[in-house]
Amino acid sequence: MSFLDQLEPVREAALKSFAEAADLAALDNARAQSLGINGAFTALLKQLSQLPKEEKPAAGKRLNETKNILEAALAERRGTLELSASLPKIATDFSLPGRRRTAGHQHPLTQVTDDIVKSFRKLGFVVADGPEIEDDHHCFDALNTPADHPARDLQDTFYLAGGSRSLLRTHTSSVQIRVMEKQPPPIRIIVPGRVYRRDNADATHNPTFHQIEGLYVDKNVTVSDLKGTVEFVFKQLLGDEVKLRFRPHYFSYTEPSYEIDFSSALVRKMGKDWLEIAGCGMVHPQVFKNVGYDPEVWTGWAFGFGIERIAMIRYGITDIRMFYQNDVRFLSQF
């Protein structure tokens, strides 16, 4: 079969898979099967350089035409699915009397959380949730945290009375374990939520705060995927002039692991060139084994950061305790 003869079946299969996608996740999977790095259409693109010189112009033209057709069909189907997802699932009687506008407005932490979620949704992530009262397994053991790790000590973690080793979760990473235990890859989730640590309350620490975890698991996921996602999200949140750098670090549940620093005009106003803002890395193979995933088949990354830290930078707040004092004079500014 000639090169151009191979193109038509690939085109028809892609258009069929786009049209049959029942939701955005299925559409994203169909896109990856066709236009992704290991997709059928991408494989044909890679063959172009191997064609005889006289065949390349015609083949290149057909490939470009086909790519435009596929991208247009993909965008049209995505628009249809997004519209469908936004419609109410229950019939609404719009002739009913309207509700009076609620007094007040959202807390600044809620506003920042919503903006973070919106940024991740643009990349196809969905929100996951889990219990704040956790057990050793989901909070530590399954995340490859050894029994002698300092985070498991009484001076760092709130354990509940009764001897059951129940505890208040120290990070939202425990939810990634619960999700992976329940479903096979691919997975693309974010987990915003409240966490607890034995920190003394001061200008930059609080015993309870909010964190957001991101997890992406699929075949052939690399550090470059992680870097691209991090850059997109933080530029959405803090402006296009944000600069990021990755420093090698150690986390028991990722390998390799990195700390993320960022620089911007907001950071320079604080008298600093760089500010540590998040931790991340490629999911440790042992974590995959703990949830029954084959680390030879699946790879993934995870990263997490504090929502209060983002809010403090965005709004120029210097004391984290102000978020929890319920001072109307403070809250009314947002």
C-alpha positions in Angstrom: 0.0 0.0 0.0 1.4 3.4 -1.0 2.0 6.2 1.5 -1.1 8.2 0.3 -3.2 5.0 0.3 -2.5 4.7 4.0 -3.6 8.2 4.7 -7.4 7.8 4.0 -8.0 4.9 6.5 -6.2 6.9 9.2 -8.3 10.0 8.4 -11.6 8.1 8.4 -10.7 6.3 11.6 -9.8 9.5 13.4 -13.0 11.3 12.2 -15.1 8.4 13.4 -13.5 8.3 16.8 -14.0 12.0 17.3 -17.6 11.8 16.3 -18.3 8.8 18.6 -16.5 10.4 21.7 -19.1 10.5 24.4 -17.3 13.0 26.6 -14.3 15.3 26.8 -12.1 12.5 28.3 -13.0 10.1 25.5 -12.3 12.9 22.9 -8.9 13.6 24.4 -8.1 9.9 24.2 -9.3 9.8 20.6 -7.1 12.8 19.9 -4.1 11.1 21.4 -4.7 7.9 19.3 -4.6 10.0 16.1 -2.7 13.3 16.6 -0.8 12.5 19.8 3.0 11.8 19.9 2.4 8.1 19.2 -0.8 8.6 17.2 -1.5 7.0 13.8 -1.5 10.3 11.9 1.7 11.4 13.6 3.3 8.1 12.5 2.6 9.0 8.9 4.1 12.4 9.4 7.3 10.8 10.5 7.4 8.7 7.4 7.4 11.8 5.1 11.1 12.3 5.3 11.7 8.7 4.0 9.7 9.2 0.8 11.5 9.8 -2.6 12.2 13.5 -3.3 9.7 13.7 -6.2 6.8 12.3 -4.0 7.3 14.6 -1.0 5.5 17.8 -2.3 2.2 15.9 -3.1 2.4 13.9 0.1 3.2 16.9 2.3 0.2 18.8 0.8 -2.2 15.9 1.5 -0.9 15.6 5.0 -1.4 19.2 5.7 -4.9 19.1 4.3 -5.8 16.1 6.4 -4.3 17.6 9.5 -6.5 20.7 9.0 -9.6 18.6 8.6 -8.8 16.5 11.7 -8.1 19.6 13.8 -11.3 21.3 12.6 -13.4 18.2 13.4 -11.7 17.9 16.8 -12.4 21.5 17.7 -16.1 21.2 16.5 -16.7 18.1 18.6 -15.0 19.6 21.6 -17.2 22.6 21.4 -20.3 20.4 21.2 -19.3 18.3 24.2 -18.3 21.4 26.3 -21.7 22.9 25.5 -23.5 19.7 26.5 -21.5 19.5 29.7 -22.5 23.0 30.7 -26.3 22.4 30.2 -28.4 21.6 33.3 -29.0 17.9 33.8 -32.4 18.6 35.3 -35.1 20.4 33.4 -35.3 24.0 34.6 -38.5 26.2 34.6 -37.2 29.6 33.7 -40.6 31.2 34.4 -40.1 30.6 38.1 -39.4 33.7 40.3 -35.7 34.5 40.5 -33.7 34.4 43.7 -32.4 37.5 45.4 -28.7 38.0 45.1 -26.8 36.5 48.0 -25.1 39.1 50.2 -21.3 39.1 50.3 -18.8 37.4 48.0 -16.4 34.5 47.9 -13.5 34.2 50.3 -10.1 35.0 48.6 -8.9 31.4 49.1 -12.1 30.2 47.3 -11.5 32.6 44.5 -7.9 31.4 44.0 -8.9 27.7 44.2 -11.5 28.3 41.5 -8.9 29.9 39.3 -6.5 27.0 39.8 -9.2 24.5 38.9 -10.2 26.4 35.8 -6.6 26.4 34.6 -6.3 22.6 35.0 -9.7 22.0 33.4 -8.3 23.7 30.2 -5.8 20.8 30.1 -8.4 18.1 30.6 -8.0 17.5 34.3 -10.9 16.6 36.5 -11.4 17.3 40.3 -11.1 14.4 42.7 -11.8 14.4 46.4 -11.1 12.2 49.4 -11.4 12.1 53.2 -9.6 14.5 55.5 -9.4 11.8 58.2 -6.9 9.3 56.7 -5.0 6.1 57.7 -1.3 5.3 57.6 -1.6 3.3 54.4 -3.1 6.0 52.1 -1.2 8.9 53.7 2.2 7.3 54.0 2.7 3.6 53.3 1.3 3.6 49.7 3.2 6.7 49.0 6.5 5.0 49.7 7.1 6.9 52.9 9.2 4.8 55.3 8.2 4.1 58.8 11.0 6.2 60.2 10.3 9.3 58.1 10.0 12.5 60.2 6.6 13.3 58.7 5.2 10.3 60.5 6.3 11.5 63.9 3.9 12.8 66.5 5.5 16.2 66.4 4.7 16.6 62.7 1.3 14.8 62.2 -2.0 15.0 64.1 -3.0 11.4 65.1 -6.4 10.8 66.5 -7.0 9.2 69.8 -8.0 5.5 70.1 -5.0 3.7 68.8 -6.3 3.1 65.3 -3.5 5.2 63.7 -6.1 7.4 62.1 -4.8 10.9 61.4 -5.6 14.2 59.8 -4.1 14.0 56.3 -0.9 15.9 55.9 -1.3 16.3 52.1 -3.9 15.7 49.4 -1.5 13.2 47.8 -3.4 10.5 49.7 -6.3 11.0 47.2 -4.1 10.0 44.3 -3.7 6.6 45.9 -7.4 6.2 46.4 -8.1 7.1 42.8 -5.4 4.8 41.4 -6.7 1.9 43.6 -10.2 2.3 42.1 -9.5 2.9 38.4 -7.0 1.9 35.7 -4.9 4.5 33.8 -4.9 6.9 32.1 -5.6 9.3 34.9 -5.6 13.1 34.9 -6.8 14.6 38.2 -6.4 17.6 40.5 -7.1 17.4 44.2 -7.8 20.6 46.1 -8.5 20.4 49.8 -7.6 21.1 53.4 -4.6 19.5 55.1 -3.2 19.5 58.6 0.4 19.7 60.0 1.8 20.4 63.4 3.1 23.9 62.5 3.1 26.8 65.0 1.0 29.6 63.6 3.1 32.5 62.4 3.2 34.8 59.3 3.9 32.0 56.9 2.6 28.8 58.7 -0.7 27.5 60.0 -1.7 24.1 61.5 -4.3 23.8 58.8 -4.0 25.1 55.2 -5.1 24.3 51.7 -3.2 22.3 49.1 -3.8 21.2 45.5 -2.3 18.0 44.1 -2.0 17.3 40.4 -1.5 13.7 39.0 -1.2 12.6 35.4 -0.6 8.9 34.5 -0.4 7.5 31.0 2.0 5.8 28.6 5.2 7.7 27.7 4.6 10.6 30.2 7.9 12.5 30.7 9.3 15.4 32.7 8.8 17.6 29.7 5.0 17.0 30.1 5.3 18.0 33.8 7.3 21.2 33.0 4.9 22.3 30.3 1.9 21.8 32.6 3.5 23.7 35.5 4.5 26.6 33.3 1.0 26.9 31.8 -0.8 26.8 35.2 1.4 29.3 36.9 1.4 31.7 34.0 -2.4 31.5 34.0 -2.4 32.3 37.8 0.3 34.8 38.1 0.9 36.3 34.7 2.9 35.6 31.5 6.1 37.2 32.8 6.5 34.5 35.4 9.8 32.6 35.2 10.2 29.1 36.6 13.2 26.9 37.6 13.4 23.3 38.7 15.9 22.3 41.4 16.7 18.6 42.2 15.1 17.6 45.5 14.0 14.5 47.4 10.4 13.2 47.9 9.8 9.6 48.8 7.0 9.2 46.3 8.6 10.7 43.2 11.9 10.0 41.4 13.3 12.2 40.1 12.0 14.9 42.3 12.2 18.7 42.0 11.4 21.9 43.9 9.9 24.6 41.7 11.0 28.2 42.2 9.4 31.1 40.4 10.3 34.8 39.8 8.1 37.7 38.9 7.5 41.3 39.6 5.4 40.2 42.6 8.3 38.3 44.0 10.7 41.1 43.5 8.4 43.4 45.4 9.0 41.1 48.4 12.7 41.7 48.1 13.5 38.3 46.6 14.7 37.1 43.2 13.2 33.6 43.5 10.6 32.0 45.7 10.0 28.3 46.3 6.4 27.6 45.3 5.8 23.8 44.7 7.2 20.3 44.8 6.9 17.8 42.0 8.4 14.8 40.2 7.8 11.6 38.3 5.8 9.1 40.3 8.0 6.5 42.0 7.8 3.0 40.5 7.1 1.6 43.9 4.0 3.8 44.2 2.7 2.3 41.0 3.4 -1.2 42.3 1.5 -0.4 45.5 -1.7 0.3 43.6 -1.3 -2.5 41.1 0.1 -0.5 38.1 2.9 -1.9 36.0 5.7 0.7 36.1 7.2 -0.8 32.9 4.0 0.2 31.1 2.8 3.4 32.9 4.6 6.6 33.8 3.3 9.7 35.4 4.0 12.9 37.3 2.6 14.6 40.4 3.0 18.0 41.9 1.5 19.9 44.7 1.5 23.4 46.1 -0.2 25.5 48.8 -3.2 27.6 47.8 -2.5 30.1 50.5 1.0 30.7 49.1 -0.5 31.6 45.7 -3.1 33.9 47.3 -0.5 35.7 49.3 1.7 36.3 46.3 -1.2 37.4 44.1 -2.7 39.8 46.6 0.5 40.9 48.3 -0.5 39.5 51.7 2.3 39.0 54.2 0.6 37.1 57.0 -1.2 33.8 56.3 -3.3 34.2 59.5 -5.3 37.0 58.0 -7.2 34.4 55.9 -8.6 32.8 59.0 -9.5 35.8 61.2 -12.8 36.6 59.5 -12.1 40.3 59.7 -14.6 41.9 57.4 -12.3 44.8 56.7 -9.8 42.4 55.3 -12.2 40.2 53.4 -14.2 43.0 51.8 -11.1 44.0 49.7 -11.5 40.9 47.5 
